[in-house]
Amino acid sequence: MSEEKENMLNLLEEFKTTLVYLIDSRDKLASEIEELRTARREADEKASAADEKNEKLESDLEAAVAKGDKAASKVSSLKGQVKDLKSQLTEVEASSTDAVDAIVKERDELRAEMDEITSKLSRVSELYRETSAEKEALQEKVDVSDLLGIYIVLLETVFYGKPHARILYTLHDIKKPIKRKNLADSSGIMPAQVLKAIHDLANENLVSYNEDTQQVTLKKEIM
């Protein structure tokens, strides 16, 4: 074999070896490319899933924030309502205390007034006894009309300013039922005192009082 032919065969062998290497490299590269494509697809799918999950998380977060804001607003509103209720309760307690104090004061005034009336009635009885004793000592007949005149003067001067007497005088003059409010307005006496006097007079069967119509009627003539 000539040297030239041997060189040719060597070149062919090298070419064959190179060709086989290139084919193997191509196949390996194609396999790697396919693996990369598969990995890319998987990465894209994971990224897409991650995006969807992220969007859902953001949506859930926004919903949670909205609920939190709504809850905070409701809590703030409830705090305001509680504050208002506490303020109203304080006002009610204060007004209740004032009302109780006013009732106690009025009760004490009525008691003092009744004690004063009782004392003055005792004085009238004492005057009657003294007058009767003086008449008997002088062997004079007790003039009932004189005593009645004394009583009338005493009633007009001493008791006319009291609710009971004012109510009886007013009813006697009008000659018809009168509403409790009108009695209070015309007499200038406190409504609570007028009501107390009406019940006292009703208990003594001097007047009748209709709770529904609030009308007071004179039952017994006083003059």
C-alpha positions as CSV (number, residue, x, y, z in Angstrom):
1,M,0.0,0.0,0.0
2,S,1.3,3.3,-0.9
3,E,1.8,6.1,1.6
4,E,-0.8,8.3,-0.1
5,K,-3.4,5.6,0.1
6,E,-2.6,4.9,3.7
7,N,-3.0,8.6,4.5
8,M,-6.3,8.6,2.7
9,L,-7.5,5.7,4.8
10,N,-6.4,7.4,8.0
11,L,-8.3,10.6,7.0
12,L,-11.4,8.6,6.3
13,E,-11.1,6.9,9.6
14,E,-10.7,10.2,11.4
15,F,-13.6,11.6,9.4
16,K,-15.7,8.6,10.4
17,T,-14.7,9.0,14.0
18,T,-15.5,12.7,13.9
19,L,-18.8,12.0,12.2
20,V,-19.8,9.5,14.8
21,Y,-18.8,12.0,17.5
22,L,-20.9,14.7,15.9
23,I,-23.9,12.4,15.5
24,D,-23.6,11.4,19.2
25,S,-23.1,15.0,20.2
26,R,-26.2,16.0,18.1
27,D,-28.3,13.3,19.7
28,K,-27.1,14.3,23.1
29,L,-27.7,18.0,22.4
30,A,-31.2,17.1,21.1
31,S,-31.9,15.2,24.3
32,E,-30.6,18.0,26.4
33,I,-32.7,20.5,24.5
34,E,-35.8,18.3,25.0
35,E,-35.0,18.1,28.7
36,L,-34.6,21.8,28.8
37,R,-37.9,22.3,27.0
38,T,-39.6,19.9,29.5
39,A,-38.0,21.7,32.4
40,R,-39.1,25.0,30.9
41,R,-42.7,23.8,30.5
42,E,-42.7,22.5,34.1
43,A,-41.2,25.8,35.3
44,D,-43.8,27.7,33.3
45,E,-46.6,25.5,34.8
46,K,-45.2,26.0,38.3
47,A,-44.8,29.7,37.7
48,S,-48.4,29.9,36.4
49,A,-49.6,27.9,39.4
50,A,-47.6,30.2,41.7
51,D,-49.1,33.2,40.0
52,E,-52.6,31.9,40.5
53,K,-51.8,31.0,44.1
54,N,-50.3,34.5,44.6
55,E,-53.4,36.1,43.0
56,K,-55.7,34.1,45.3
57,L,-53.6,35.0,48.3
58,E,-53.7,38.7,47.3
59,S,-57.5,38.4,46.9
60,D,-57.8,36.6,50.3
61,L,-55.6,39.3,51.8
62,E,-57.7,42.1,50.4
63,A,-60.9,40.4,51.6
64,A,-59.3,40.0,55.0
65,V,-58.3,43.6,55.1
66,A,-61.8,44.7,54.0
67,K,-63.3,42.5,56.8
68,G,-60.8,43.9,59.3
69,D,-61.7,47.5,58.3
70,K,-65.4,46.6,58.5
71,A,-64.9,45.0,61.9
72,A,-62.8,48.0,63.1
73,S,-65.5,50.4,61.9
74,K,-68.2,48.3,63.7
75,V,-66.1,48.2,66.8
76,S,-65.7,52.0,66.6
77,S,-69.4,52.4,66.1
78,L,-70.2,50.1,69.1
79,K,-67.7,52.1,71.2
80,G,-69.6,55.2,70.3
81,Q,-72.9,53.6,71.1
82,V,-71.6,52.4,74.5
83,K,-70.3,55.9,75.2
84,D,-73.7,57.4,74.3
85,L,-75.5,54.8,76.5
86,K,-73.2,55.5,79.4
87,S,-73.8,59.3,79.0
88,Q,-77.6,58.6,78.8
89,L,-77.3,56.4,81.9
90,T,-75.5,59.1,83.8
91,E,-78.1,61.6,82.8
92,V,-80.9,59.2,83.8
93,E,-79.2,58.5,87.2
94,A,-78.7,62.3,87.7
95,S,-82.3,63.1,86.8
96,S,-83.6,60.2,89.0
97,T,-81.6,61.5,91.9
98,D,-83.0,65.0,91.3
99,A,-86.5,63.6,91.0
100,V,-86.1,61.7,94.3
101,D,-84.6,64.7,96.0
102,A,-87.5,66.9,94.7
103,I,-90.1,64.3,95.9
104,V,-88.4,64.1,99.3
105,K,-88.3,67.8,99.6
106,E,-92.0,68.1,98.6
107,R,-92.9,65.4,101.1
108,D,-91.0,67.2,103.9
109,E,-92.8,70.5,102.9
110,L,-96.2,68.7,102.9
111,R,-95.4,67.2,106.3
112,A,-94.4,70.6,107.7
113,E,-97.6,72.1,106.1
114,M,-99.8,69.4,107.6
115,D,-98.1,69.9,111.0
116,E,-98.8,73.6,110.7
117,I,-102.5,73.0,109.8
118,T,-102.9,70.6,112.6
119,S,-101.4,73.1,115.0
120,K,-103.7,75.8,113.7
121,L,-106.7,73.5,113.9
122,S,-105.8,72.7,117.5
123,R,-105.7,76.5,118.1
124,V,-109.1,76.9,116.6
125,S,-110.5,74.1,118.9
126,E,-108.8,75.8,121.9
127,L,-110.4,79.1,120.9
128,Y,-113.7,77.4,120.7
129,R,-113.3,75.8,124.1
130,E,-112.1,79.1,125.6
131,T,-115.0,81.0,124.0
132,S,-117.5,78.4,125.2
133,A,-116.0,78.5,128.7
134,E,-116.2,82.3,128.8
135,K,-119.9,82.2,127.6
136,E,-120.7,79.7,130.3
137,A,-118.9,81.7,133.0
138,L,-121.0,84.7,131.9
139,Q,-124.0,82.5,131.8
140,E,-124.5,83.5,128.2
141,K,-125.8,81.2,125.5
142,V,-123.1,80.2,123.0
143,D,-124.0,81.9,119.7
144,V,-123.3,79.3,117.0
145,S,-123.5,82.0,114.2
146,D,-120.8,84.0,116.0
147,L,-118.6,80.9,116.2
148,L,-119.3,80.1,112.6
149,G,-118.2,83.6,111.6
150,I,-115.0,83.1,113.6
151,Y,-114.4,79.8,111.8
152,I,-115.0,81.4,108.4
153,V,-112.6,84.3,109.1
154,L,-110.0,81.8,110.3
155,L,-110.5,79.6,107.2
156,E,-110.3,82.6,104.8
157,T,-107.2,84.2,106.5
158,V,-105.3,81.1,107.7
159,F,-106.2,78.3,105.4
160,Y,-107.1,79.9,102.1
161,G,-103.5,79.7,100.9
162,K,-103.4,75.9,101.5
163,P,-104.2,73.5,98.6
164,H,-107.1,71.8,100.3
165,A,-109.0,75.0,101.1
166,R,-108.2,76.6,97.8
167,I,-109.5,73.6,95.9
168,L,-112.7,73.4,98.0
169,Y,-113.4,77.2,97.5
170,T,-112.8,76.9,93.8
171,L,-115.1,73.9,93.3
172,H,-117.7,75.6,95.4
173,D,-117.6,78.8,93.3
174,I,-117.6,77.1,89.9
175,K,-120.3,74.6,90.8
176,K,-119.1,72.0,88.2
177,P,-116.3,69.5,87.7
178,I,-112.9,71.0,87.1
179,K,-109.8,69.3,85.6
180,R,-106.8,68.9,87.9
181,K,-104.6,70.9,85.6
182,N,-107.0,73.8,85.6
183,L,-107.1,73.7,89.4
184,A,-103.3,73.9,89.5
185,D,-103.2,76.8,87.0
186,S,-105.9,78.8,88.7
187,S,-104.6,78.3,92.2
188,G,-100.9,78.8,91.4
189,I,-100.2,75.7,93.6
190,M,-97.7,73.1,92.5
191,P,-99.3,70.3,90.5
192,A,-98.0,67.6,92.9
193,Q,-99.4,69.5,95.9
194,V,-102.8,69.8,94.1
195,L,-102.8,66.1,93.4
196,K,-102.0,65.3,97.0
197,A,-104.7,67.6,98.3
198,I,-107.3,66.1,95.9
199,H,-106.5,62.6,97.1
200,D,-106.8,63.8,100.8
201,L,-110.1,65.4,100.1
202,A,-111.3,62.3,98.2
203,N,-110.4,60.1,101.1
204,E,-112.6,62.4,103.3
205,N,-115.4,62.0,100.8
206,L,-115.5,65.7,100.1
207,V,-114.6,65.4,96.4
208,S,-114.5,62.7,93.8
209,Y,-111.6,62.3,91.3
210,N,-111.7,60.6,87.9
211,E,-108.2,59.3,87.1
212,D,-109.1,58.9,83.4
213,T,-110.5,62.4,82.8
214,Q,-108.6,64.0,85.7
215,Q,-111.8,65.8,86.7
216,V,-112.5,66.8,90.3
217,T,-116.1,67.1,91.4
218,L,-117.4,68.5,94.7
219,K,-119.4,65.9,96.6
220,K,-120.4,67.8,99.7
221,E,-121.4,71.5,100.0
222,I,-119.1,73.3,102.4
223,M,-121.0,76.7,102.6
